[in-house]
Amino acid sequence: MRNMPSWWGKSSSKEAKKKSGSKESFIDSLHRKFKFSSESRVNGRSGGSRRPCSDAISEKGSRSPLESRSPSPSKQVARTQSFAERSISQPLPLPGQHPAHVGRTDSGFSISPKPRSDKCSKPLLFLPLPRPRCIGGRSNRADFDDGDMNTGSVSSDTSVDSEDPADSGLRSPQAIDYESGTRTAAGSPSSVMLKDQSFTVAPVISREAKKPANISFINQISPSSPKRRPLSSHVPNLQVPYQGAFWSAPDSSMSSPSRSPIRAFGTEQAVNSAFWAPKTYTDVTIAGSGHGSSPGSGHNSGHNSMGGDMSGQLFWQQSKGSPEYSPVPSPRLTSPGPGSRIHSGAVTPIHPRAGGALNDSQTSWPDDGKQQSHRLPLPPVTISNASPFSHSNSAATSPSVPRSPGRAENPASPGSRWKKGKLLGRGTFGHVYVGFNSESGEMCAMKEVTLFSDDAKSKESAKQLTQEITLLSRLRHPNIVQYYGSESVGDKLYIYLEYVSGGSIYKLLQDYGQFGELAIRSYTQQILSGLAYLHAKNTVHRDIKGANILVDPNGRVKLADFGMAKHITGQSCPLSFKGSPYWMAPEVIKNSSGANLAVDIWSLGCTVLEMATTKPPWSQYEGVAAMFKIGNSKELPAIPDHLLDDGKDFIRQCLQRNPLHRPTAAQLLEHPFVKYAAPLARPILGPEPSDSPAGVANGVKALGIGQSRNFSNLDSDRLAIHSSRVSKTHHHTSDLHIPRNISCPVSPIGSPLLHSRSPPHLNGRMSPSPISSPRTTSGSSTPLTGGSGAIPFIHLKQSINLQEGFGGISNPSNGLYGNGPSYHDSSPDMFRGKQPGSPIFSELMPSENDVLAKQFVRPAHTEQYNGQSVLADRVSRQLLKDHVKMNRLDLSPKSPLTGRTNGV
Ligand SMILES: Nc1ncnc2c1ncn2[C@@H]1O[C@H](COP(=O)(O)OP(=O)(O)OP(=O)(O)O)[C@@H](O)[C@H]1O
C-alpha cells in the first residue's frame, strides 16, 4: 500500500514516457550537471537492466506490467492519486530485461544472497547524493539494506526463528496474548528459517511438491535473456541476482517512469538537491519500494513510499508543472462510485479457460507495446480434500461451483480453494484481490505477485513479499492485518491476508473527506495499539500512513503493508531511507541514527494530521521541498484549529524532531486524546446470554465498552446519556436493533463506512460470509489448515478472542476491541492534568456525546442485516422463554424485545 501522491505517482511514468523526447534532453543535461553517466551506470550494472537510460531512472513501480497496460479511465486516475492534480496515465515503458534465474526447491522460497561480482557497478542514478553503499563491499551482512531488505528473512539480524529476541523476551503482554499458538502448526509461517545467506520461507508453499520449489535469488544472471519469462515450472533454475536487483533492486525503484527522476525532477528539485548532496547514506538501499497503488481499485491509495537512496527521492518529486501535480483531486478520486475503482470479476483474462473475459486488472499487459499474456497455470481437473494450498485442490474445477458470467473461470490460485475475486487494489509489486473459499465460505485478501525470471520488479516483489510474510507471520493483533498463509502457484506468489473490506484511511479520506475528531481519536487509538504491539516486538513498521491503514466496516483499524517493516535487533541501527516522504521522520531523512521505533510515532502524528485534513503535513510542498522542511527546518506543520487541544497536543508529541523526545506508542495510549476515545468498533454479534437484558446492556456491548478497559465515570456518564437518548428516540420497530448496533466506524450519520455509496461497507456488512464471523474460522477447521504444505490460519487465537467477544461479554483481558495495553493510570507527566474532568477533557465531551448519541438514532436500514439477526435472536429466545407467539409480540419501545433501559 505504498500508494503515492501524484508527484511520485506511478502513472506519471506514462506521462514521462509521453514526453520522453524533451525529458531525455533534460536528463542529459542533468547527467552532465551531476557528472553522471547514466549510460555507464546502466551498462555497468551486471545483471541489471540494460534498459535505456530513461528506463533506468524510472520508477520500479511503474514498470508493473499492469501499469503498462492501457488502462481504463478509472485506472488512469487510480494511479495518479495525489493531493494535487492528476493526469491521465500514459503507457508505461517496456519492462526491463533482467535475465536471471529463479530456482524452486522443495523448501519454498529462498534467496541465496551470493555477492555479486559486479556489486560495485550498481547504477547510482543521477545524483551524487545518498550514494548507495556498495553492498558487496560490506563486511557485515547486516548492513545490507539496513538489514531490512528481507526483514528478518535474509539479514542476519532479523532471524525469524525462535531465537528472535522479540519472540523470546521482548514481547509485551499484548504480544504474548496474541502470539500464543502461532508457531506450532506444521507449515506455519514460523517455520521460516534463516541460515546464513540463504533462507527458506516455509509458508510459501510450492504446489510442485516434487519439483524444486524454492525461488533462489542468486548471483547468476543470464544476460542473454531478452524478454521476461514467467517463472513457471518449466524454468527450473531461475536465478535472480540478489543484490543488484533483488537485494538492492537499483532499478526497481528508479526504473519506473512513473517515478521517473527525469519526469519529476525540476529546477526546484535540482536546487534542493544540494541539500542532499553532502549526505552519505551508508545504509541506503536502492531497493526502493516504489510503492504506488491503484486508486482505481477502490481501496488503495496514492501515496508513494520509498525505499532507496536519496537520489531516487529527488527525482521522484513531481514538479508543479507536471500534469500529475495538482491541488485538485481527481474526479475519479473523489468519485464515490465503486465501479471506477474496483474491478470486479475474474481473474486472468488471458487464461485459456477464461472465456475471453477480459479484465484489465489482471495479468496481462502490454510489453514492448504489445499485449503480452502471462498465463496462469491451468486448474487441475480434480479436486481433493487436502489442503487448500495443495496443487490439486482447486475449487475452480469443481462442477459444483457455477460460473457466473461475471467471473472468469480461472481462479487466482488453482492450487487452493481460494478463488480470486475482485481486485481490491494494486501495490507496487502486485495486486490484491478478494479471495473466496467456496468450501468454507471464507474470504481473504489475496496479494498476488507475478514473478518473472528476468524482471527486477519481480525480484523486488519477491523480496518485499518475503519480508511481509516473515513479519506478518509473527504478528497477531486485532489492529494488524492477520496473515493467513502464502503459497506459490506457478509464476505467482500469493499471500493470504485478513480481508479488511473498508479500504484504507487514505481511500476513505479521498472519498469522504476529513474525519471528525471522534473517528480520528478512535482510529488513532487503534493504530497506536497496533504500534505498541509491534514495537513491543522490536519491529518498526516504517510506513505508517493512511494508505497503509485499513478499516473494516465496523471501524476496526488494521495496520497493513509490512513490506518495509523491520525487526530491530540492537538498541539503534542505521535508518535506511525508507518510507513515504511526507510521513517520514526527520531522522530518517537526515540519515541519523536514533530510536528507530520512534519513526513510526512521527509518522503517526502525520497520519493524525492526514485524517484531520486529508493531507499529510507539508503537502503544500513538493517532495524535495517537503523533505527539506521535514529534515532541516525547525518548523512544525500546521495543525488545524478545529482539532481540540488534546488532539493538537497529541500531534505535537508525535512530531517532536528529536526522536528521543517522542513518547512511545505505549505512552501515547495514555494520552487523553486516545485514552478516552470512544470505542467505535462494532463487536460481532453473537448469541445473546439468555438472561441478558437488552437496551443499555446491549448498547454497552455494542460499543465494545468493558471488553478491555476499565470504565471510568466518564464512560458511565456517556452510557447514561446513550441510554437516555435511546429511550427517547426508539419509537419504531425499525429501531429494534439499534441498541446492539450503535457503533460505527466514524459517525452514524454520514459515516463514510455506512454510506450507501460505500460498497466495501455494504459488502462487508451484508455478506453472510463466515469470514466475517470468527466462529467459522477456528484454526483447525479452516481449509487453510492442514494438508500438505498448508499454512494454517494463525489467527486461531484471534478467533478465540473474537468468540470471547460474542455477545459482548466483557473480558478486560482479551484486548479484543480495547486495542492494546491495559488502560491504567500510569500517564507520563506530559499527560497529567488531562484526565477526565480536566478542562481539556471536559471540553470534548459535549460534542463527543452528541456524536455517540446520534449512533442510537441511526436509521435502521443501515444495519438491516445485523438488526434483523438481533431481532431474530431475541424473538427466538422470547418465544422459547415466554411461549409467546410471533403475532403477539410486543414491539413497542417498552417491549423487552426492543430494549430495556434498566441497566446491564
Ligand atoms: N488485507 C487487505 N484487505 C483489503 N484490502 C487490501 C488488503 N491488503 C491490501 N489491500 C488493498 O490492496 C491495495 C494494495 O495492497 P498493498 O499496498 O499491501 O500492496 P503492496 O504490493 O504491498 O503495495 P505497496 O507495497 O506498493 O504499498 C491496498 O491499497 C488496499 O486497498
The ligand as an SDF file (V2000), in Angstrom:
LIG
                    3D

 31 33  0  0  0  0  0  0  0  0999 V2000
   -5.9150   -7.2600    3.7260 N   0  0  0  0  0  0  0  0  0  0  0  0
   -6.4920   -6.4440    2.8380 C   0  0  0  0  0  0  0  0  0  0  0  0
   -7.8160   -6.2880    2.8030 N   0  0  0  0  0  0  0  0  0  0  0  0
   -8.3980   -5.4650    1.9210 C   0  0  0  0  0  0  0  0  0  0  0  0
   -7.7250   -4.7530    1.0120 N   0  0  0  0  0  0  0  0  0  0  0  0
   -6.3970   -4.8580    0.9890 C   0  0  0  0  0  0  0  0  0  0  0  0
   -5.7160   -5.7090    1.9030 C   0  0  0  0  0  0  0  0  0  0  0  0
   -4.4050   -5.6050    1.6540 N   0  0  0  0  0  0  0  0  0  0  0  0
   -4.2820   -4.7360    0.6550 C   0  0  0  0  0  0  0  0  0  0  0  0
   -5.4640   -4.2940    0.2410 N   0  0  0  0  0  0  0  0  0  0  0  0
   -5.7300   -3.3470   -0.8230 C   0  0  0  0  0  0  0  0  0  0  0  0
   -4.8020   -3.5590   -1.8510 O   0  0  0  0  0  0  0  0  0  0  0  0
   -4.0470   -2.3980   -2.0640 C   0  0  0  0  0  0  0  0  0  0  0  0
   -2.6320   -2.7790   -2.3440 C   0  0  0  0  0  0  0  0  0  0  0  0
   -2.1680   -3.5220   -1.2310 O   0  0  0  0  0  0  0  0  0  0  0  0
   -0.6850   -3.3660   -0.7410 P   0  0  0  0  0  0  0  0  0  0  0  0
   -0.3830   -1.9360   -0.6780 O   0  0  0  0  0  0  0  0  0  0  0  0
   -0.4920   -4.1270    0.5050 O   0  0  0  0  0  0  0  0  0  0  0  0
    0.1190   -3.9980   -1.8720 O   0  0  0  0  0  0  0  0  0  0  0  0
    1.6450   -3.7880   -1.9770 P   0  0  0  0  0  0  0  0  0  0  0  0
    2.1310   -4.5310   -3.1440 O   0  0  0  0  0  0  0  0  0  0  0  0
    2.2550   -4.1120   -0.6780 O   0  0  0  0  0  0  0  0  0  0  0  0
    1.7320   -2.2410   -2.2200 O   0  0  0  0  0  0  0  0  0  0  0  0
    2.9350   -1.3800   -1.8460 P   0  0  0  0  0  0  0  0  0  0  0  0
    3.9930   -2.2530   -1.3350 O   0  0  0  0  0  0  0  0  0  0  0  0
    3.2760   -0.6810   -3.0740 O   0  0  0  0  0  0  0  0  0  0  0  0
    2.4460   -0.4300   -0.8140 O   0  0  0  0  0  0  0  0  0  0  0  0
   -4.2140   -1.5690   -0.8470 C   0  0  0  0  0  0  0  0  0  0  0  0
   -4.1800   -0.2110   -1.1410 O   0  0  0  0  0  0  0  0  0  0  0  0
   -5.5570   -1.9610   -0.3200 C   0  0  0  0  0  0  0  0  0  0  0  0
   -6.5440   -1.1450   -0.8880 O   0  0  0  0  0  0  0  0  0  0  0  0
  1  2  1  0
  2  3  1  0
  2  7  2  0
  3  4  2  0
  4  5  1  0
  5  6  2  0
  6  7  1  0
  6 10  1  0
  7  8  1  0
  8  9  2  0
  9 10  1  0
 10 11  1  0
 11 12  1  0
 11 30  1  0
 12 13  1  0
 13 14  1  0
 13 28  1  0
 14 15  1  0
 15 16  1  0
 16 17  2  0
 16 18  1  0
 16 19  1  0
 19 20  1  0
 20 21  2  0
 20 22  1  0
 20 23  1  0
 23 24  1  0
 24 25  2  0
 24 26  1  0
 24 27  1  0
 28 29  1  0
 28 30  1  0
 30 31  1  0
M  END
$$$$
